[in-house]
Structure formats: structure tokens, C-alpha cells
Amino acid sequence: MTHHATLQIAGHTLPSLGMGSWRLGQGRYSEQQEIFALHRGLDLGLRVIDTAEMYGDGKSETLIGKAIEDRRDQTYLVSKVYPWNATGGQLEASLDASLRRLRTDNLDLYLLHWQSGNDLQEVVTLMEAMKQKGKINAWGVSNFDLPAMQSLLQVDGGKHCAVNQVFYNLAGRGIEYDLAPWCAEHDITTMAYCPLGGAGSHLLELEEVKTLAAHYQVTPAALLLAWVIRQNKILAIPESGCVQHVEDNARALQLEISEQDCAQLTRYYPAPESAEPLEIR
Ligand SMILES: NC(=O)c1ccc[n+]([C@@H]2O[C@H](COP(=O)([O-])OP(=O)(O)OC[C@H]3O[C@@H](n4cnc5c(N)ncnc54)[C@H](OP(=O)(O)O)[C@@H]3O)[C@@H](O)[C@H]2O)c1
């Protein structure tokens, strides 16, 4: 092993590759297969598991709860609250429900899933209160563009935001222009969702991706993920309910793509030269 990509979230050193779960626990694969895939990922070092109360209306959290019951120590557990539940009357009840489904008494990281007219001061105060109670270790946001991040850091306690989770992949590089560097400067870790391009992604079929993957003797998915985490600045959370795919994906942790090959890969997907609106899924 030559290289094992890591980065920091709120003072924790973590592998730069974790696992998503948007469509887990909803019958795409059997429950047993999906739990096996999550276990294999944890064993291969994919410690971060990302979920949300939204995914399958709690079914994703329920499946993950079963999978990690005896592996809580191995897992860096992330969940998210709906914006309309991120209020004084609701946030703690939503968090408690997530904790029950996840069979744990605290989350490593709790994210505001997106912004929908939220009072950011209220959200931050609530998140900090949950930290004080020991129900979460850190909090962050998701789908925040640069102006939203700037407003967040204006409110009291806003600087404790640990993460912004956003859309990012080879064909969706908008955040490289300003959002990701700004977050890095403010010690806020960027998590990349849809790192393979999302379900049914055409990126896995691109000739340039397939050719370069063959050269490195990995699958197209592993190549795309190694590209996302190439600078140890972004944590990718690919989702898979299939053990073979999880094994493929984990190879990205050890894969270093040369500068020359990166340039070749991004020939048709250049870095942004001006600010772009944040893509949202
Ligand atoms: N914060 C947000 O608003 C937000 C939005 C979207 C997503 N997310 C999070 O980010 C995670 C990842 O995003 P995503 O699930 O939309 O997209 P993704 O991870 O880019 O792609 C997932 C798809 O790729 C397939 N796949 C995974 N590994 C593969 C491999 N090695 N070879 C071939 N196919 C493979 C999966 O199918 P198989 O299961 O069959 O492998 C699945 O259909 C989500 O699950 C969720 O946790 C967050």
C-alpha cells in the first residue's frame, strides 16, 4: 500500500472515502446483501456512513442501525435533518428518532440537509445545544452555496460548522471555483455526494474513463472516486448495496492518478473558470 487517503473532520482523521445510503433499505438488494456490503466497506476502511431521515422515510437509517449495532466504534456516523424539522419545536425529536433507528445514542455528525427559509441563528443554536447534550459530536450543512456559507459564518457559533456536503464529480466541478477553497480556508470539510455522477451515471461508460481505469487495473468507479479524493481535501460517499461494487470503490483509497493522467481525464471536463450555481440533487 503506497498511499491511504485521509482528511480531517472536526479534529478526527478519517479515510477520504465513505459510503452513502440514499437508496439503501428500500429493496434494491436484499437487506442481507446490503448489510454485508456495509460490513465489507467498514472492514476495508470506509468508516464514514452517510444517511438522512429523508432516505426511504427512515428505512435507510433502520438498515444502517442493524448493520452497525456491533460496529458503532468502527463507524463515523452522519445523518441529516429536514430543513422543516430544524426548528426549536422539532429538531431534537427528529434527532432522537434518527438515533433510535440507528440504534445508537449519538451521531458523529449531524447536517442540515438543505436550506429552506431557515433562521440560521436558530439552527446553529439548536445544533450547539445537541452537542452540549452529547447527542452529536459535530454539526454541518449540506447544499449550501458560497453566499449561504458566508451568512452561516456571520451568526453566533456559525464558525463551528464542520462540513458542507455538496454535489461533486468529474462532470460537476463547479465547487472548485470558489466554494470548496473558501470552505477549506475556514476549516470546513467538503463532502462530495454523487461522486460517481449519481444513480444510472453515464460517467462509468465514458471511453476516457474506461481506458484510464484499464491502465490502472481498476474499475471505472474506482478511477472516478480516486479522482474525487485526489487532493485529500474532499471526502466522497459513493453509495452501493453490492459487495463487489464496494470492494471496487475501496480501491480508490490506494490509487494515485498521475498528474499527466489527471490532465488527460479532465480534457473534456475542465475546472470552472468562473462562479457557477451550485448543483443540487
Ligand atoms: N446531501 C444531499 O443532498 C445528497 C444528495 C444526493 C446524495 N447524497 C448522499 O451521497 C450518496 C452518494 O450519492 P448517490 O447515491 O446519489 O450517487 P453515487 O454514489 O454517485 O452513485 C450511486 C450509484 O452508483 C452505483 N455504483 C456504486 N458503486 C459502483 C461500482 N463500483 N460500479 C458500478 N456502479 C456502482 C450504485 O449502484 P449499486 O448499489 O448497484 O452499486 C448507485 O446506483 C447518497 O447515497 C447519499 O448518501 C446526499
Ligand as a Chemical Component Dictionary entry (heavy atoms), coordinates in Angstrom:
data_LIG
# 
_chem_comp.id                   LIG 
_chem_comp.type                 NON-POLYMER 
_chem_comp.pdbx_formal_charge   0 
_chem_comp.three_letter_code    LIG 
# 
loop_
_chem_comp_atom.comp_id 
_chem_comp_atom.atom_id 
_chem_comp_atom.alt_atom_id 
_chem_comp_atom.type_symbol 
_chem_comp_atom.charge 
_chem_comp_atom.model_Cartn_x 
_chem_comp_atom.model_Cartn_y 
_chem_comp_atom.model_Cartn_z 
_chem_comp_atom.pdbx_ordinal 
LIG N1  N1  N 0  -26.858 15.930 0.807   1  
LIG C1  C1  C 0  -27.590 15.693 -0.249  2  
LIG O1  O1  O 0  -28.473 16.480 -0.617  3  
LIG C2  C2  C 0  -27.346 14.441 -1.037  4  
LIG C3  C3  C 0  -27.846 14.290 -2.345  5  
LIG C4  C4  C 0  -27.550 13.122 -3.036  6  
LIG C5  C5  C 0  -26.793 12.119 -2.426  7  
LIG N2  N2  N 1  -26.348 12.268 -1.133  8  
LIG C6  C6  C 0  -25.562 11.214 -0.459  9  
LIG O2  O2  O 0  -24.485 10.849 -1.286  10 
LIG C7  C7  C 0  -24.540 9.460  -1.562  11 
LIG C8  C8  C 0  -23.957 9.185  -2.930  12 
LIG O3  O3  O 0  -24.690 9.803  -3.965  13 
LIG P1  P1  P 0  -25.632 8.981  -4.950  14 
LIG O4  O4  O 0  -26.028 7.729  -4.255  15 
LIG O5  O5  O -1 -26.696 9.889  -5.428  16 
LIG O6  O6  O 0  -24.704 8.700  -6.194  17 
LIG P2  P2  P 0  -23.332 7.920  -6.464  18 
LIG O7  O7  O 0  -22.724 7.434  -5.211  19 
LIG O8  O8  O 0  -22.553 8.789  -7.354  20 
LIG O9  O9  O 0  -23.836 6.686  -7.348  21 
LIG C9  C9  C 0  -24.553 5.648  -6.767  22 
LIG C10 C10 C 0  -24.894 4.636  -7.859  23 
LIG O10 O10 O 0  -23.695 4.077  -8.399  24 
LIG C11 C11 C 0  -23.760 2.656  -8.371  25 
LIG N3  N3  N 0  -22.413 2.165  -8.039  26 
LIG C12 C12 C 0  -21.729 2.317  -6.868  27 
LIG N4  N4  N 0  -20.518 1.745  -6.932  28 
LIG C13 C13 C 0  -20.423 1.209  -8.183  29 
LIG C14 C14 C 0  -19.414 0.482  -8.849  30 
LIG N5  N5  N 0  -18.264 0.183  -8.246  31 
LIG N6  N6  N 0  -19.651 0.086  -10.131 32 
LIG C15 C15 C 0  -20.819 0.376  -10.739 33 
LIG N7  N7  N 0  -21.811 1.080  -10.152 34 
LIG C16 C16 C 0  -21.620 1.483  -8.879  35 
LIG C17 C17 C 0  -24.776 2.312  -7.302  36 
LIG O11 O11 O 0  -25.451 1.120  -7.624  37 
LIG P3  P3  P 0  -25.215 -0.244 -6.788  38 
LIG O12 O12 O 0  -25.869 -0.058 -5.460  39 
LIG O13 O13 O 0  -25.890 -1.242 -7.652  40 
LIG O14 O14 O 0  -23.730 -0.458 -6.670  41 
LIG C18 C18 C 0  -25.724 3.505  -7.357  42 
LIG O15 O15 O 0  -26.742 3.270  -8.322  43 
LIG C19 C19 C 0  -26.034 9.130  -1.398  44 
LIG O16 O16 O 0  -26.267 7.747  -1.270  45 
LIG C20 C20 C 0  -26.357 9.930  -0.184  46 
LIG O17 O17 O 0  -25.886 9.276  0.994   47 
LIG C21 C21 C 0  -26.588 13.426 -0.458  48 
# 
loop_
_chem_comp_bond.comp_id 
_chem_comp_bond.atom_id_1 
_chem_comp_bond.atom_id_2 
_chem_comp_bond.value_order 
_chem_comp_bond.pdbx_ordinal 
LIG N1  C1  SING 1  
LIG C1  O1  DOUB 2  
LIG C1  C2  SING 3  
LIG C2  C3  SING 4  
LIG C2  C21 DOUB 5  
LIG C3  C4  DOUB 6  
LIG C4  C5  SING 7  
LIG C5  N2  DOUB 8  
LIG N2  C6  SING 9  
LIG N2  C21 SING 10 
LIG C6  O2  SING 11 
LIG C6  C20 SING 12 
LIG O2  C7  SING 13 
LIG C7  C8  SING 14 
LIG C7  C19 SING 15 
LIG C8  O3  SING 16 
LIG O3  P1  SING 17 
LIG P1  O4  DOUB 18 
LIG P1  O5  SING 19 
LIG P1  O6  SING 20 
LIG O6  P2  SING 21 
LIG P2  O7  DOUB 22 
LIG P2  O8  SING 23 
LIG P2  O9  SING 24 
LIG O9  C9  SING 25 
LIG C9  C10 SING 26 
LIG C10 O10 SING 27 
LIG C10 C18 SING 28 
LIG O10 C11 SING 29 
LIG C11 N3  SING 30 
LIG C11 C17 SING 31 
LIG N3  C12 SING 32 
LIG N3  C16 SING 33 
LIG C12 N4  DOUB 34 
LIG N4  C13 SING 35 
LIG C13 C14 SING 36 
LIG C13 C16 DOUB 37 
LIG C14 N5  SING 38 
LIG C14 N6  DOUB 39 
LIG N6  C15 SING 40 
LIG C15 N7  DOUB 41 
LIG N7  C16 SING 42 
LIG C17 O11 SING 43 
LIG C17 C18 SING 44 
LIG O11 P3  SING 45 
LIG P3  O12 DOUB 46 
LIG P3  O13 SING 47 
LIG P3  O14 SING 48 
LIG C18 O15 SING 49 
LIG C19 O16 SING 50 
LIG C19 C20 SING 51 
LIG C20 O17 SING 52 
# 
